[in-house]
Amino acid sequence: MVGFFVAALTAGILTLLDLDRTFYIPSATPQKVLLYLWWWGFVVANGVLAGTLYAELSLYEPFAAIQEPVGAFAVGLSYLAILRLKFSTFTFGGKDVPFGVEAFYNAIKEFVYKRINRIALAARIAETFALANNSALADLASQVRLSIDANQLLGDEDKRTVKGWLLQVLQDAGSSELDKKAALAAYVLSGARPSSA
C-alpha cells in the first residue's frame, strides 16, 4: 500500500508542476471551485493511475524484487513516459498516426486543459483590464521596469529583450492607450508578453 501512495504522490506532484508551469491563475477567479475540480481532479487521476500501474507491476517477479519505495518512486517518475509508449504507428491520410495509450491520454489532457484555460483566461482578462483601467500608462510602465529589474530569474539578455518589448509597446502609434495599458498590465500580473519579444 505504501508503494501505491509513493507512486501516486510522485506522479501527482509532476502533474501539479506541469499545470503550474502551463497556467497562470489569478487569485480572484470567479469559477474557482470548477477550476479546482478540473485542476485537482487531473492531479488525483494521474496519481491514482500511477499508483495502480505500480500495483500491477509489483505483481511480476522481476519488479517485485525492487524495494517498494524505490520501485514506486521510479514508476511515479516514469509514469508519463510509460503512457507515451506506442504499440504501433499507422499511416492514415499520408500522416503517421501513433497507436497506443498516448493518444487516449493526450485527448483527455487536452480536454481538461481546455476547460482549465477557459476559466483561467476569463479571469486573466478581467484582472488585466481591471488593472489597466485603474492605472496610468506611466505607472504601469514603471511597474514593468521594476519587475524586469527585480526579476532574478531573468538573465541580462532576457532583461534587455523585455525592456525592448516595453519600449516597443510604449512607442506603438497603432495601439490605443488602453491596448498599451492592457499589455503592460498583463506583464505586471503574470509576466506574460507576446512571444515575439
N, C-alpha and C positions, 0 to 999 in steps of 0.2 A: 504494500500500500504506500510506503514511503516513496518508492520508485515512481509510482503514478504521479504523486504530488510534485516530486522534483522535476520530472519531465514536463508536467503541466505548467508549473511555475516558470521554468526556463523558457518554454515556447510562448507563454503568456507575456513575459517581460519583453521578449523580442518583438512580439506583435504590438505591444504598447509603444515601444520605442519607434517602430515604423509608423504608427499612427501619429505620434507626436512630431516626428520629422516631416510628415506629409501635410498635416493640417495645423493652421493657426486658428484657435478657437477663442473668440472674445469672451471675457468674463460675463458680460451681460447678453447671453444668448437666450432669446425668448423661448425656444423649444428645447431647453437644456435637458429635460427628462427624456425626450425622444432621442436626442443626440447621444446621451449616455447609454440608453438602451442599445443603440446600434454599436457604439464605441466599445462598451464593456461586454456586450454580447459577443462581439467578434473576438475580443481578447479571451474570454472564457471558452468560446467554441474552439479556438486554436489550442488552448491549454488542454481541454478535455480530449481533443483528437490526438495530441502528442502523448498524453498520459495513456490513452487507450492503445496507441501504437507501441509504447513501451511495454504495456501489459501483455500484448500479443507477442512481441519479440522475445520477451523473457521466458516464454514457454519453450523456446527452442534451445537445444543443448549448447551450441557454441556461445550464444548470447547469455544464457543463464549463468555461465561461469564467471562473467564480469560482475564485480561488486555492484550491488544495487544502486547506490547513489551515483557512482561513476557512469554506469550504463544509462541510467535515467537522464543524467545531465547531458550525455552525448546524444541521446535521442532528442531531447529538448532543443539542443543546439542545431541538430541536423534535420529536424522535422520539416522545415520548409524546403530544404534541398531534396529530401525524400519525396515530398509532394510533387516536385518538379521532374521526377523520373518519367520518361516517356516509354511506353511499351512498343510503339511503332510510329512511323510517320507515313502518312498517305498523301498522294498528290491529288489535289482536288481543284479544278479550275485553273491549273497552272501554278498553284501555290502548294507548298509543303504544309500540311496540317498535322500537328503532333496529336497523337492519341495516347491518353493516359490520364492520370488523376489531375495533372497540372491544368488542363483545360477547364475541368469542372471547378477546381479551386479558384482559378483566376476569374471565372464567371461569378462565383459567389463573392469574391473580394471586390470586384468591380461594382457589383450590386450594392454591397454595404458601403463602399467608399463614395458612391454617387449620392446615397442618402445622407451620409455624414457631410459631404461637401455642400449639398443643397442647404442644409440647416446652417452650417458654418458660414457659407457665402452670404446668406441673407443677413446674418449677424455682423459680419465684417463690413458689408456695405453700409448698414445702419450706423455702426460705430465710426466708420471713416467719415461719413457725411455729417455726423453729429460733431465730431472734432473739427472738420473743415468749416462748417457753418458757424462755429463758436470761436474761431481763431483767426487772427490776421495772418496774411501771407508771410509777412516778415517774421512773425513769431514762429510759425511752422518751419520756415527756413532755418531759423536759429536752432530749433529743436532737432532738426535733421542734422545740422552741422555738429551739434553737441553729441548726438547719438553715434555719429560716424567717428568722431574723435575719441569718444569714451568706450567704443566697442573693442574689447580686447581680442575678439575672435576674428576681426578683420585685419588682414595684413596690410602693409603700406601700399601695395599695388591696388588692392581692393578698395582701400580708403580713397585713393586718387580716382578710381573708376566711379565710385559712388558720388564723390564731390563733383565730378564731371557731369554725372547724371543730374545732380541738384542744379547746377548752373544751367544745363540744357532745359530743365523744367521751368526755371525762373525766366529764361530768355525766350521761351517759345511764344512767338507772336500769334500762332494759330490756336492757342489754347486759351480758354476763358480763365478768369481768376479762380472760379470755383473748381475747374478741372485741375489747375495747378495746386490749389489747396488740398483737393482730394488725393492727388498723387503723393504729396508730402505727408498728409495725414496717414495714409496707408503705410508709408515707410516708418513714420514715428510709432505707429501701433504694432506693426508686425515685422518690420524690416523688409517688407515686400517692395520691390521695384521692378520695372519692366526688365526682362531677361537680356535686352539689348544693352543695358547699362554695364 
